[in-house]
Amino acid sequence: MDLGLTGKVAVVTGASKGIGLGIARAFAREGASVVVTARTKEAIEAAASAIRAEFGTEVRAVASDVATAEGCQAVIDAAAALGGANVFVSNAGTGSNETVAEATDAKWQQYWDLHVMAAVRLSRGLADQMEAKGGGAMLMNASICAVQPLWYEPIYNVTKAALLMFGKTLSTELIKRGIRVNTVNPGLIRTPDWENTARELAGDKWEAYLQEVADQHADIKRFGTVDELADFCVFLCSPRASYSVGSAYHVDGGMLKTT
């Protein structure tokens, strides 16, 4: 299926590894130019180089902290230098580990800036570019934890829930400018972070540990792959999903326990 993304410009945050890298690769595979960003210069440049070598597309690496206004502006400027964004995927984020009683104000603010304000600032700046090009698409990568929280990461749960609502609210505003906004809520996706956590907790039995997690939480009894999620995200951002506006999609293998 031709997704109609050849020659488009896609911006993906948190793209040096895991889900963000997978999404960036999927856009490049479809013929899009990609702006990829992460905080570590060496990591994001290596990711961009690998994508460029594999798919032969234009890939612009931006080392920036999108939890800051300055970091967001660097990404906006990089997209403008490529002629303006057609697609934006807000993916930068990470899990937390705390209790409400013990979490500091500073930690709450850190995650708010990373999960919510990065999406706000980048959406605001990239929307002008998209409108000038006749429209576009945005996708917020929230989490199943936005609607089905895990007890050990309240900050992650709350800020991802805020991102989910931001996507819905933004969709009603930007569709008037020809820009579609949707949200994806992944469940268990096998990323390097999950594998590292499993090794820390279970040593050489880490794969069995991951299987136990999948058996406990996902009806499908396995983790999803990064590619499975990335393919879904790229489809949502393509003209093939042109009637999808303001929706939230759970890609979770049956993990969500409600409708």
C-alpha positions as CSV (number, residue, x, y, z in Angstrom):
1,M,0.0,0.0,0.0
2,D,1.4,3.4,-1.0
3,L,0.9,5.6,2.1
4,G,1.5,8.8,0.1
5,L,4.4,10.0,2.2
6,T,7.1,10.2,-0.5
7,G,8.8,13.6,-0.3
8,K,7.1,14.6,2.9
9,V,8.9,15.9,6.0
10,A,8.3,14.1,9.3
11,V,9.6,15.3,12.7
12,V,10.0,12.6,15.4
13,T,11.2,13.4,18.9
14,G,13.0,10.9,21.2
15,A,14.3,9.2,18.0
16,S,17.7,7.8,19.0
17,K,16.3,4.4,20.1
18,G,13.3,2.4,20.8
19,I,9.9,3.5,19.5
20,G,11.0,6.8,18.2
21,L,13.8,5.3,16.2
22,G,11.4,2.7,14.8
23,I,8.9,5.4,13.8
24,A,11.6,7.5,12.1
25,R,12.8,4.4,10.2
26,A,9.3,3.6,9.0
27,F,8.8,7.2,7.7
28,A,12.1,6.9,5.8
29,R,11.1,3.6,4.4
30,E,8.0,5.3,2.9
31,G,10.2,7.9,1.2
32,A,9.8,10.8,3.7
33,S,12.6,13.1,4.8
34,V,13.0,12.9,8.6
35,V,14.0,15.3,11.4
36,V,15.1,13.2,14.3
37,T,15.9,14.6,17.8
38,A,17.2,13.4,21.1
39,R,19.4,14.9,23.9
40,T,22.6,13.0,23.2
41,K,24.5,14.2,20.2
42,E,26.4,11.0,19.4
43,A,23.3,8.8,19.7
44,I,21.0,10.9,17.5
45,E,23.7,11.4,14.9
46,A,24.4,7.6,14.8
47,A,20.7,6.9,14.4
48,A,20.3,9.5,11.6
49,S,23.4,8.0,9.8
50,A,22.0,4.5,10.1
51,I,18.6,5.5,8.7
52,R,20.2,7.5,5.9
53,A,22.4,4.6,4.9
54,E,19.5,2.1,4.9
55,F,16.9,4.1,3.1
56,G,18.8,6.8,1.2
57,T,16.5,9.6,2.4
58,E,17.3,13.0,3.9
59,V,17.7,12.7,7.6
60,R,18.4,15.7,9.8
61,A,19.7,15.0,13.3
62,V,19.1,17.6,16.0
63,A,20.7,17.2,19.4
64,S,18.3,19.1,21.7
65,D,16.4,18.8,25.0
66,V,12.7,19.2,24.0
67,A,11.8,19.7,27.6
68,T,13.1,23.3,27.1
69,A,11.8,26.0,24.9
70,E,15.2,26.4,23.3
71,G,15.4,22.7,22.4
72,C,11.9,22.8,20.8
73,Q,12.9,25.9,18.8
74,A,16.0,24.0,17.4
75,V,13.7,21.3,16.1
76,I,11.3,23.7,14.6
77,D,14.1,25.5,12.8
78,A,15.5,22.2,11.5
79,A,12.1,21.3,10.0
80,A,11.9,24.8,8.4
81,A,15.3,24.3,6.8
82,L,13.9,21.2,5.0
83,G,11.0,23.2,3.7
84,G,8.6,22.8,6.6
85,A,7.0,19.8,8.4
86,N,4.2,17.7,7.1
87,V,4.1,15.4,10.0
88,F,5.0,15.6,13.7
89,V,5.2,12.7,16.1
90,S,5.6,13.7,19.8
91,N,7.4,10.7,21.2
92,A,10.0,12.0,23.6
93,G,9.4,10.6,27.1
94,T,10.4,8.1,29.7
95,G,9.0,6.1,32.6
96,S,9.1,7.2,36.2
97,N,9.4,5.4,39.5
98,E,8.1,7.0,42.7
99,T,5.1,7.4,45.0
100,V,3.0,10.5,45.2
101,A,4.1,10.9,48.9
102,E,7.8,10.9,48.0
103,A,8.0,12.6,44.6
104,T,9.4,16.1,44.6
105,D,8.0,19.1,42.9
106,A,11.0,19.2,40.7
107,K,10.4,15.7,39.4
108,W,6.8,16.5,38.7
109,Q,7.9,19.6,36.7
110,Q,10.6,17.6,34.9
111,Y,8.0,15.2,33.5
112,W,5.5,17.8,32.8
113,D,8.0,19.7,30.6
114,L,9.1,16.5,28.8
115,H,5.7,14.9,28.2
116,V,3.4,17.8,27.9
117,M,5.1,21.1,27.2
118,A,7.4,19.6,24.5
119,A,4.2,18.6,22.7
120,V,2.6,22.0,23.2
121,R,5.6,24.0,22.0
122,L,6.4,21.8,19.0
123,S,2.8,21.6,17.9
124,R,2.5,25.3,18.1
125,G,5.6,26.0,16.1
126,L,5.2,23.2,13.5
127,A,1.5,23.9,12.9
128,D,2.4,27.1,11.0
129,Q,4.7,25.2,8.7
130,M,2.1,22.5,8.1
131,E,-0.6,25.0,7.3
132,A,1.6,26.8,4.9
133,K,2.1,23.5,3.0
134,G,-1.7,22.8,2.9
135,G,-2.1,20.8,6.0
136,G,-0.5,17.8,7.8
137,A,-0.8,15.4,10.7
138,M,0.3,15.2,14.3
139,L,0.5,12.1,16.6
140,M,0.9,12.2,20.3
141,N,2.5,9.0,21.7
142,A,0.9,8.7,25.1
143,S,0.5,5.3,26.8
144,I,-2.0,2.8,28.1
145,C,-1.0,4.3,31.4
146,A,-3.0,7.4,30.5
147,V,-6.2,5.4,31.0
148,Q,-5.0,2.3,33.0
149,P,-2.4,3.5,35.5
150,L,0.4,1.5,37.0
151,W,0.8,2.1,40.8
152,Y,4.6,2.6,40.7
153,E,4.8,5.6,38.3
154,P,2.1,8.1,39.2
155,I,3.9,11.0,37.5
156,Y,4.1,9.1,34.2
157,N,0.5,8.2,34.5
158,V,-0.7,11.7,35.1
159,T,1.5,13.5,32.5
160,K,0.6,10.9,29.8
161,A,-3.1,11.4,30.7
162,A,-2.5,15.1,30.2
163,L,-0.8,14.4,26.8
164,L,-3.9,12.4,25.8
165,M,-6.2,15.2,26.6
166,F,-3.9,17.7,24.9
167,G,-4.1,15.7,21.7
168,K,-7.9,15.6,21.8
169,T,-8.1,19.4,22.5
170,L,-5.6,20.3,19.9
171,S,-7.4,18.2,17.3
172,T,-10.5,20.4,17.4
173,E,-8.4,23.5,16.9
174,L,-6.0,22.4,14.2
175,I,-8.5,20.5,12.0
176,K,-9.7,24.0,11.0
177,R,-6.2,24.6,9.6
178,G,-6.1,21.3,7.7
179,I,-4.1,19.5,10.3
180,R,-5.2,16.1,11.8
181,V,-4.2,15.2,15.4
182,N,-4.5,11.8,16.9
183,T,-3.1,9.9,19.9
184,V,-1.7,6.4,20.2
185,N,-1.6,4.6,23.6
186,P,0.9,1.7,23.4
187,G,0.8,-1.2,25.8
188,L,3.8,-3.5,26.2
189,I,6.3,-2.7,23.4
190,R,9.6,-4.5,23.5
191,T,12.1,-1.7,23.6
192,P,15.8,-1.6,24.7
193,D,14.6,0.0,28.0
194,W,12.3,-2.9,28.7
195,E,15.1,-5.4,28.0
196,N,17.6,-3.5,30.2
197,T,15.1,-3.4,33.1
198,A,14.5,-7.2,32.7
199,R,18.2,-7.9,32.8
200,E,18.5,-5.8,36.0
201,L,15.7,-7.6,37.7
202,A,16.1,-11.2,36.4
203,G,19.7,-11.6,35.2
204,D,20.2,-14.3,32.7
205,K,16.5,-15.2,33.0
206,W,15.4,-11.8,31.6
207,E,13.6,-13.2,28.6
208,A,11.5,-15.4,30.9
209,Y,10.8,-12.4,33.0
210,L,9.5,-10.5,30.0
211,Q,7.3,-13.5,29.1
212,E,5.8,-13.4,32.6
213,V,5.0,-9.7,32.3
214,A,3.3,-10.4,28.9
215,D,1.4,-13.4,30.3
216,Q,0.1,-11.2,33.2
217,H,-0.9,-8.1,31.3
218,A,-1.5,-8.8,27.6
219,D,-4.2,-11.0,26.3
220,I,-2.1,-11.8,23.3
221,K,0.6,-13.1,25.7
222,R,3.6,-11.3,24.1
223,F,5.2,-7.9,23.8
224,G,4.5,-6.0,20.7
225,T,7.5,-5.2,18.5
226,V,8.7,-1.6,17.8
227,D,8.0,-2.2,14.1
228,E,4.4,-3.2,14.7
229,L,3.7,0.0,16.6
230,A,5.7,2.1,14.1
231,D,3.8,0.8,11.2
232,F,0.5,1.8,12.9
233,C,1.8,5.2,13.8
234,V,3.0,6.0,10.2
235,F,-0.3,4.9,8.8
236,L,-2.2,7.2,11.1
237,C,0.0,10.1,9.9
238,S,-0.5,9.3,6.3
239,P,-3.2,10.4,3.8
240,R,-4.6,6.9,4.0
241,A,-6.0,7.8,7.5
242,S,-7.4,11.1,6.3
243,Y,-10.8,10.7,8.2
244,S,-9.1,10.0,11.5
245,V,-9.3,13.1,13.6
246,G,-9.1,13.5,17.4
247,S,-9.0,9.8,18.1
248,A,-7.0,7.7,20.6
249,Y,-5.9,4.2,19.5
250,H,-4.8,1.5,21.9
251,V,-2.0,-0.7,20.5
252,D,-1.8,-3.0,23.4
253,G,-2.4,-6.7,22.6
254,G,-5.6,-6.7,24.7
255,M,-3.9,-5.1,27.8
256,L,-6.7,-2.5,28.3
257,K,-9.3,-4.0,30.6
258,T,-12.2,-1.7,29.6
259,T,-13.7,-0.5,26.4
